Amino acid sequence: MKKSSPSSTILVFLDRDGVITTESGEFITRPEDITYIPGSLQALRLLKEAGILTAIVSNQSGVGRGLMSQEQLMAVHNQMMSDIRQAGGRITIARYCPHKPDEDCGCRKPKAGMLEEILKTLSREKGIIPKNRYIIGDNERDITAGKAVYCEPILVLSGCLQQKDVRALQVAPKMVFPDLLWAVRWLLAYNK
């Protein structure tokens, strides 16, 4: 597949837990506790090889709740970025919301603050306005945030939701896949 040029750039927003890393119900507070969903690092490599921009947007309220420090979050983030690079992938930009759910910030998904900031950063610093946008997440918050910035929402069932939960969603995804690798293979074929 040929690489995208800046004028036809594709941007994929990715949730972290339940999409790239396993969702355990607890916060990942140490680098050695990171476990990857099978195929997720391969999927990130495929996105890089196709010239597709990738951005992580993740709610990490463990910081605001006092369950981990900002330094612990960054240590986990840095290890994950290193692992992704070693696997041949690349994350263009990453943002995390450290706030508790009751703080009513503008960045915590389902609000679109993190996504809007990434779009502004890409436009301002790199002159890139992505023509096609996708969000791949494992819950309705991801889908809602993505739709607010005109993303095609893709739901993966490798995190907190199962197939039986999909019908109950208030905001419907465009597509549903078992995991990130399945979603990326579809996305690459669809944008060929």
Secondary structure as GFF3:
##gff-version 3
##sequence-region A 1 192
A	DSSP	three_ten_helix	6	8	.	.	.	ID=ss1
A	DSSP	beta_strand	10	14	.	.	.	ID=ss2
A	DSSP	three_ten_helix	31	33	.	.	.	ID=ss3
A	DSSP	alpha_helix	40	49	.	.	.	ID=ss4
A	DSSP	beta_strand	53	59	.	.	.	ID=ss5
A	DSSP	alpha_helix	70	86	.	.	.	ID=ss6
A	DSSP	beta_strand	93	97	.	.	.	ID=ss7
A	DSSP	three_ten_helix	101	103	.	.	.	ID=ss8
A	DSSP	alpha_helix	113	126	.	.	.	ID=ss9
A	DSSP	beta_strand	132	137	.	.	.	ID=ss10
A	DSSP	alpha_helix	140	148	.	.	.	ID=ss11
A	DSSP	beta_strand	152	156	.	.	.	ID=ss12
A	DSSP	alpha_helix	163	166	.	.	.	ID=ss13
A	DSSP	beta_strand	175	177	.	.	.	ID=ss14
A	DSSP	alpha_helix	180	190	.	.	.	ID=ss15
###
